């Protein structure tokens, strides 16, 4: 366990399973209120595609932010289930905070903050909680992300295409608090853990934020952040080029790579082949199919 509150939560849940404890009515009412507020936010928040720099997107790749600002018309539309996924995240956060309260873990709830940069630019955001004087975020994760992406801080920071590290640093700096970490909940089975971000280089992240804001606000020409990578199968190159993993969920990947084709893997021998974003098909493989 990476946080003392994890032990408190496990102890409370074990007692609950044994029927040795109950949840206070005030806690239940707060969970209900938090879920109701989340529903209002998701369904009454206005257009989702209106671009502005905010704490939750500051750490995203600058190429993605460039498209968000300058070419939003070519964005791949959100699928209907996107809203369901957002609601699940809100419900997980409300439930998890309720468990913390039930386990007598003291924390300060979410609060809106403003990060003021060196040029006077103000970036708004709302952090999830402050625990032990440190800003923490609550994240719901798929089983794969829970195990692989949120393995530890170093692993997350290396593949942080959603900008979680910069986001957390921005919240903490704006709130004049220490950087905490992430409470991560596996939305498939309810597992949870704490990923400590205490090793983060705050100054480095703030410099990254400054550069991102300068690039976006100065209307500089588009620059692609990631190159295509060679596809491999059983440690051998296939001759094909595929999209960088950091671009997988980008809504502008087809605009950025006009020749991109998403199709079942050309090298996998599995009965149900995974879908792959191909940027280039090698001559040898292409000639075999013609």
FIKOL-286428 format. One record per residue (C-alpha): y, z, x; residue number from 1. Coordinates in Angstrom, 2 decimals. Example, Ala and Ser with C-alpha at 12.3 -4.5 7.8 and 13.67 -1.06 7.14 Angstrom:
2
+---------+---------+---------+-----+
:      py :      pz :      px : seq :
+---------+---------+---------+-----+
:   -4.50 :    7.80 :   12.30 :   1 :
:   -1.06 :    7.14 :   13.67 :   2 :
+---------+---------+---------+-----+
***
This chain:
290
+---------+---------+---------+-----+
:      py :      pz :      px : seq :
+---------+---------+---------+-----+
:    0.00 :    0.00 :    0.00 :   1 :
:    3.49 :   -0.91 :    1.23 :   2 :
:    5.58 :    1.40 :   -0.98 :   3 :
:    5.23 :    5.00 :   -2.15 :   4 :
:    5.88 :    3.89 :   -5.73 :   5 :
:    2.66 :    1.84 :   -5.65 :   6 :
:    0.66 :    5.08 :   -5.41 :   7 :
:    2.59 :    6.56 :   -8.31 :   8 :
:    1.84 :    3.47 :  -10.43 :   9 :
:   -1.85 :    3.43 :   -9.57 :  10 :
:   -2.17 :    7.13 :  -10.32 :  11 :
:   -0.42 :    6.75 :  -13.68 :  12 :
:   -2.56 :    3.75 :  -14.69 :  13 :
:   -5.78 :    5.54 :  -13.72 :  14 :
:   -4.77 :    8.49 :  -15.90 :  15 :
:   -3.86 :    6.14 :  -18.74 :  16 :
:   -7.27 :    4.47 :  -18.56 :  17 :
:   -8.89 :    7.90 :  -18.78 :  18 :
:   -6.74 :    8.81 :  -21.76 :  19 :
:   -5.03 :   11.58 :  -19.84 :  20 :
:   -1.43 :   10.45 :  -20.32 :  21 :
:    0.83 :    8.60 :  -22.74 :  22 :
:    3.99 :    6.52 :  -22.49 :  23 :
:    7.13 :    8.21 :  -23.76 :  24 :
:    8.61 :    6.61 :  -26.87 :  25 :
:   11.95 :    6.09 :  -25.09 :  26 :
:   10.19 :    4.00 :  -22.45 :  27 :
:    8.48 :    1.89 :  -25.11 :  28 :
:   11.81 :    1.29 :  -26.84 :  29 :
:   13.42 :    0.25 :  -23.55 :  30 :
:   10.65 :   -2.28 :  -22.87 :  31 :
:   11.17 :   -3.72 :  -26.35 :  32 :
:   14.93 :   -3.93 :  -25.81 :  33 :
:   14.47 :   -5.66 :  -22.44 :  34 :
:   12.14 :   -8.26 :  -23.98 :  35 :
:   14.57 :   -8.84 :  -26.87 :  36 :
:   17.43 :   -9.33 :  -24.41 :  37 :
:   15.29 :  -11.82 :  -22.48 :  38 :
:   14.62 :  -13.84 :  -25.64 :  39 :
:   18.34 :  -13.99 :  -26.36 :  40 :
:   19.03 :  -15.09 :  -22.79 :  41 :
:   16.42 :  -17.84 :  -22.80 :  42 :
:   17.32 :  -19.27 :  -26.20 :  43 :
:   21.07 :  -18.63 :  -26.35 :  44 :
:   22.18 :  -19.27 :  -22.79 :  45 :
:   23.57 :  -22.77 :  -23.31 :  46 :
:   22.64 :  -25.92 :  -21.32 :  47 :
:   20.23 :  -25.34 :  -18.42 :  48 :
:   21.31 :  -28.35 :  -16.41 :  49 :
:   24.93 :  -27.33 :  -15.86 :  50 :
:   25.22 :  -27.01 :  -12.08 :  51 :
:   26.88 :  -24.18 :  -10.25 :  52 :
:   26.05 :  -22.28 :   -7.12 :  53 :
:   24.56 :  -18.92 :   -7.99 :  54 :
:   22.54 :  -16.28 :   -6.23 :  55 :
:   19.25 :  -17.60 :   -7.59 :  56 :
:   19.66 :  -21.08 :   -6.08 :  57 :
:   21.55 :  -20.40 :   -2.83 :  58 :
:   18.37 :  -20.43 :   -0.77 :  59 :
:   16.96 :  -23.65 :   -2.16 :  60 :
:   16.89 :  -26.78 :    0.03 :  61 :
:   20.32 :  -28.39 :    0.32 :  62 :
:   18.91 :  -31.81 :   -0.61 :  63 :
:   17.82 :  -30.41 :   -3.97 :  64 :
:   21.19 :  -28.76 :   -4.55 :  65 :
:   22.92 :  -32.03 :   -3.63 :  66 :
:   21.05 :  -33.84 :   -6.40 :  67 :
:   21.72 :  -31.00 :   -8.84 :  68 :
:   25.44 :  -31.45 :   -8.28 :  69 :
:   25.83 :  -35.18 :   -7.68 :  70 :
:   22.98 :  -36.93 :   -9.50 :  71 :
:   21.67 :  -34.68 :  -12.30 :  72 :
:   20.90 :  -37.65 :  -14.56 :  73 :
:   17.85 :  -38.55 :  -12.45 :  74 :
:   16.31 :  -35.10 :  -12.74 :  75 :
:   12.76 :  -34.97 :  -14.07 :  76 :
:   13.11 :  -33.13 :  -17.41 :  77 :
:   11.66 :  -29.66 :  -17.75 :  78 :
:    8.36 :  -29.74 :  -19.66 :  79 :
:    8.27 :  -27.70 :  -22.88 :  80 :
:    6.06 :  -25.05 :  -21.28 :  81 :
:    8.79 :  -24.34 :  -18.71 :  82 :
:   10.48 :  -22.11 :  -21.27 :  83 :
:    7.21 :  -20.27 :  -21.90 :  84 :
:    6.85 :  -19.66 :  -18.18 :  85 :
:   10.39 :  -18.26 :  -18.00 :  86 :
:    9.62 :  -15.96 :  -20.92 :  87 :
:    6.44 :  -14.75 :  -19.23 :  88 :
:    8.46 :  -13.84 :  -16.15 :  89 :
:   10.94 :  -11.89 :  -18.26 :  90 :
:    8.15 :  -10.06 :  -20.10 :  91 :
:    6.41 :   -9.18 :  -16.83 :  92 :
:    9.66 :   -7.73 :  -15.47 :  93 :
:   10.27 :   -5.67 :  -18.63 :  94 :
:    6.69 :   -4.40 :  -18.64 :  95 :
:    6.68 :   -3.54 :  -14.94 :  96 :
:    9.92 :   -1.60 :  -15.16 :  97 :
:    8.44 :    0.24 :  -18.14 :  98 :
:    5.45 :    1.25 :  -16.05 :  99 :
:    7.75 :    2.50 :  -13.28 : 100 :
:    9.61 :    4.64 :  -15.79 : 101 :
:    6.36 :    5.93 :  -17.29 : 102 :
:    5.16 :    6.85 :  -13.79 : 103 :
:    8.41 :    8.80 :  -13.20 : 104 :
:    9.62 :    6.41 :  -10.51 : 105 :
:   13.40 :    6.63 :  -10.48 : 106 :
:   15.39 :    3.42 :  -10.04 : 107 :
:   18.68 :    1.84 :  -11.05 : 108 :
:   18.28 :   -1.06 :  -13.46 : 109 :
:   19.60 :   -4.60 :  -13.11 : 110 :
:   23.31 :   -5.15 :  -12.50 : 111 :
:   25.60 :   -8.16 :  -12.10 : 112 :
:   27.17 :   -8.55 :   -8.66 : 113 :
:   29.46 :  -10.98 :   -6.83 : 114 :
:   28.97 :  -12.13 :   -3.23 : 115 :
:   32.27 :  -13.09 :   -1.58 : 116 :
:   31.89 :  -15.53 :    1.32 : 117 :
:   34.18 :  -15.94 :    4.33 : 118 :
:   36.16 :  -18.75 :    2.67 : 119 :
:   36.71 :  -16.70 :   -0.47 : 120 :
:   34.02 :  -18.42 :   -2.53 : 121 :
:   32.45 :  -16.05 :   -5.04 : 122 :
:   28.77 :  -16.35 :   -5.94 : 123 :
:   27.55 :  -14.48 :   -8.98 : 124 :
:   24.13 :  -13.08 :   -9.64 : 125 :
:   22.17 :  -10.23 :  -11.20 : 126 :
:   19.61 :   -8.23 :   -9.25 : 127 :
:   16.54 :   -6.68 :  -10.88 : 128 :
:   16.64 :   -3.10 :   -9.60 : 129 :
:   17.60 :   -0.63 :   -6.86 : 130 :
:   14.82 :    1.69 :   -5.70 : 131 :
:   15.27 :    4.19 :   -2.86 : 132 :
:   18.72 :    2.73 :   -2.22 : 133 :
:   17.34 :   -0.78 :   -1.66 : 134 :
:   17.58 :   -3.90 :   -3.84 : 135 :
:   14.21 :   -5.09 :   -5.12 : 136 :
:   13.22 :   -8.15 :   -7.14 : 137 :
:   10.35 :   -8.38 :   -9.63 : 138 :
:    8.36 :  -11.63 :   -9.50 : 139 :
:    5.49 :  -12.89 :  -11.62 : 140 :
:    3.17 :  -15.11 :   -9.61 : 141 :
:    0.22 :  -17.42 :  -10.09 : 142 :
:   -3.05 :  -16.26 :   -8.52 : 143 :
:   -2.56 :  -18.70 :   -5.64 : 144 :
:    1.03 :  -17.60 :   -4.96 : 145 :
:    0.08 :  -13.93 :   -5.25 : 146 :
:   -2.59 :  -14.31 :   -2.58 : 147 :
:   -1.08 :  -16.93 :   -0.28 : 148 :
:    2.70 :  -17.16 :   -0.73 : 149 :
:    3.37 :  -13.45 :   -1.22 : 150 :
:    0.85 :  -12.44 :    1.44 : 151 :
:    3.61 :  -10.75 :    3.47 : 152 :
:    7.27 :  -11.26 :    4.31 : 153 :
:    6.64 :  -13.58 :    7.26 : 154 :
:    4.41 :  -15.88 :    5.20 : 155 :
:    6.90 :  -16.03 :    2.35 : 156 :
:    9.84 :  -16.72 :    4.66 : 157 :
:    8.03 :  -19.65 :    6.33 : 158 :
:    7.53 :  -21.52 :    3.06 : 159 :
:   10.42 :  -20.25 :    0.98 : 160 :
:   11.31 :  -23.43 :   -0.93 : 161 :
:   12.56 :  -21.37 :   -3.90 : 162 :
:   14.99 :  -19.42 :   -1.72 : 163 :
:   13.72 :  -15.94 :   -2.54 : 164 :
:   14.77 :  -14.49 :    0.84 : 165 :
:   18.37 :  -15.67 :    0.70 : 166 :
:   18.54 :  -14.61 :   -2.94 : 167 :
:   17.47 :  -11.05 :   -2.14 : 168 :
:   19.82 :  -10.81 :    0.83 : 169 :
:   22.67 :  -12.11 :   -1.32 : 170 :
:   22.00 :   -9.50 :   -3.99 : 171 :
:   21.80 :   -6.66 :   -1.48 : 172 :
:   24.93 :   -7.71 :    0.40 : 173 :
:   26.93 :   -8.11 :   -2.81 : 174 :
:   25.76 :   -4.69 :   -4.00 : 175 :
:   26.43 :   -3.10 :   -0.58 : 176 :
:   22.82 :   -1.93 :   -0.46 : 177 :
:   19.90 :   -2.33 :    1.90 : 178 :
:   17.43 :   -5.18 :    1.43 : 179 :
:   14.23 :   -3.95 :   -0.21 : 180 :
:   11.54 :   -6.41 :   -1.17 : 181 :
:    9.56 :   -7.93 :   -4.03 : 182 :
:    7.36 :   -6.30 :   -6.64 : 183 :
:    4.89 :   -9.11 :   -7.29 : 184 :
:    2.67 :   -9.21 :  -10.36 : 185 :
:   -0.29 :  -11.57 :  -10.66 : 186 :
:    0.22 :  -12.95 :  -14.16 : 187 :
:   -3.45 :  -13.93 :  -14.43 : 188 :
:   -5.02 :  -10.48 :  -14.04 : 189 :
:   -2.21 :   -7.90 :  -13.74 : 190 :
:   -2.63 :   -7.06 :  -10.05 : 191 :
:    0.59 :   -5.94 :   -8.41 : 192 :
:    1.87 :   -5.18 :   -4.92 : 193 :
:    5.04 :   -4.65 :   -2.96 : 194 :
:    6.13 :   -7.13 :   -0.29 : 195 :
:    8.60 :   -5.44 :    2.05 : 196 :
:   11.50 :   -7.57 :    3.32 : 197 :
:   12.69 :   -4.96 :    5.80 : 198 :
:   12.21 :   -7.36 :    8.72 : 199 :
:   14.72 :   -9.89 :    7.38 : 200 :
:   17.58 :  -10.97 :    9.61 : 201 :
:   20.46 :  -10.39 :    7.21 : 202 :
:   23.12 :  -12.05 :    9.38 : 203 :
:   20.98 :  -15.15 :    9.79 : 204 :
:   20.44 :  -15.44 :    6.04 : 205 :
:   24.15 :  -14.97 :    5.32 : 206 :
:   24.98 :  -17.73 :    7.83 : 207 :
:   22.47 :  -19.97 :    6.07 : 208 :
:   24.16 :  -19.22 :    2.74 : 209 :
:   27.59 :  -20.02 :    4.21 : 210 :
:   26.35 :  -23.36 :    5.55 : 211 :
:   24.71 :  -24.27 :    2.25 : 212 :
:   27.87 :  -23.54 :    0.27 : 213 :
:   30.02 :  -25.49 :    2.74 : 214 :
:   27.70 :  -28.50 :    2.57 : 215 :
:   27.60 :  -28.57 :   -1.24 : 216 :
:   31.29 :  -27.92 :   -1.83 : 217 :
:   32.53 :  -30.41 :    0.78 : 218 :
:   30.75 :  -33.35 :   -0.90 : 219 :
:   29.03 :  -34.47 :    2.28 : 220 :
:   26.61 :  -37.44 :    2.13 : 221 :
:   23.04 :  -36.80 :    1.03 : 222 :
:   20.62 :  -35.70 :    3.75 : 223 :
:   16.91 :  -35.36 :    3.12 : 224 :
:   15.63 :  -31.99 :    4.35 : 225 :
:   11.94 :  -32.80 :    4.73 : 226 :
:    9.87 :  -35.66 :    6.11 : 227 :
:    6.63 :  -36.93 :    4.65 : 228 :
:    3.54 :  -35.53 :    6.37 : 229 :
:    0.21 :  -37.14 :    7.33 : 230 :
:   -2.61 :  -36.59 :    4.86 : 231 :
:   -5.74 :  -35.10 :    6.40 : 232 :
:   -9.27 :  -34.73 :    5.11 : 233 :
:  -11.76 :  -32.56 :    6.95 : 234 :
:   -9.21 :  -32.27 :    9.77 : 235 :
:   -8.97 :  -36.06 :   10.15 : 236 :
:   -5.91 :  -38.16 :    9.35 : 237 :
:   -6.42 :  -40.61 :    6.48 : 238 :
:   -3.57 :  -42.91 :    7.48 : 239 :
:   -1.63 :  -41.97 :    4.36 : 240 :
:    1.62 :  -40.06 :    4.15 : 241 :
:    2.11 :  -37.43 :    1.48 : 242 :
:    5.02 :  -35.39 :    0.23 : 243 :
:    5.90 :  -32.23 :    2.15 : 244 :
:    4.65 :  -29.16 :    0.28 : 245 :
:    8.23 :  -27.86 :    0.05 : 246 :
:    9.05 :  -30.84 :   -2.19 : 247 :
:    6.11 :  -30.45 :   -4.58 : 248 :
:    8.05 :  -28.84 :   -7.43 : 249 :
:   11.37 :  -30.59 :   -6.83 : 250 :
:   12.69 :  -32.29 :   -9.95 : 251 :
:   14.24 :  -35.04 :   -7.81 : 252 :
:   11.25 :  -36.02 :   -5.67 : 253 :
:   10.94 :  -39.46 :   -7.31 : 254 :
:   14.64 :  -40.14 :   -6.79 : 255 :
:   14.44 :  -39.00 :   -3.16 : 256 :
:   11.27 :  -41.03 :   -2.52 : 257 :
:   11.50 :  -44.22 :   -4.67 : 258 :
:    8.00 :  -45.39 :   -3.66 : 259 :
:    6.37 :  -42.06 :   -4.49 : 260 :
:    3.19 :  -42.28 :   -6.54 : 261 :
:    1.33 :  -39.28 :   -7.94 : 262 :
:   -2.35 :  -39.95 :   -8.37 : 263 :
:   -5.79 :  -38.38 :   -7.81 : 264 :
:   -6.58 :  -37.81 :   -4.15 : 265 :
:   -7.74 :  -40.96 :   -2.38 : 266 :
:   -9.86 :  -39.01 :    0.10 : 267 :
:  -11.31 :  -36.10 :   -1.84 : 268 :
:  -14.96 :  -36.39 :   -2.89 : 269 :
:  -14.69 :  -33.67 :   -5.52 : 270 :
:  -15.71 :  -34.50 :   -9.08 : 271 :
:  -12.26 :  -33.46 :  -10.28 : 272 :
:   -9.86 :  -34.75 :   -7.66 : 273 :
:   -6.56 :  -32.92 :   -7.07 : 274 :
:   -3.35 :  -34.79 :   -7.79 : 275 :
:   -1.46 :  -35.87 :   -4.66 : 276 :
:    2.09 :  -37.16 :   -4.13 : 277 :
:    1.67 :  -40.24 :   -1.93 : 278 :
:    4.68 :  -41.61 :   -0.08 : 279 :
:    2.81 :  -44.26 :    1.91 : 280 :
:   -0.73 :  -45.65 :    1.66 : 281 :
:   -2.24 :  -46.65 :    4.99 : 282 :
:   -2.96 :  -50.34 :    5.60 : 283 :
:   -6.65 :  -49.78 :    6.27 : 284 :
:   -7.25 :  -47.95 :    3.02 : 285 :
:   -5.09 :  -50.36 :    1.04 : 286 :
:   -6.94 :  -53.39 :    2.43 : 287 :
:  -10.29 :  -51.88 :    1.47 : 288 :
:   -9.20 :  -51.69 :   -2.16 : 289 :
:   -7.85 :  -55.24 :   -2.45 : 290 :
+---------+---------+---------+-----+
***
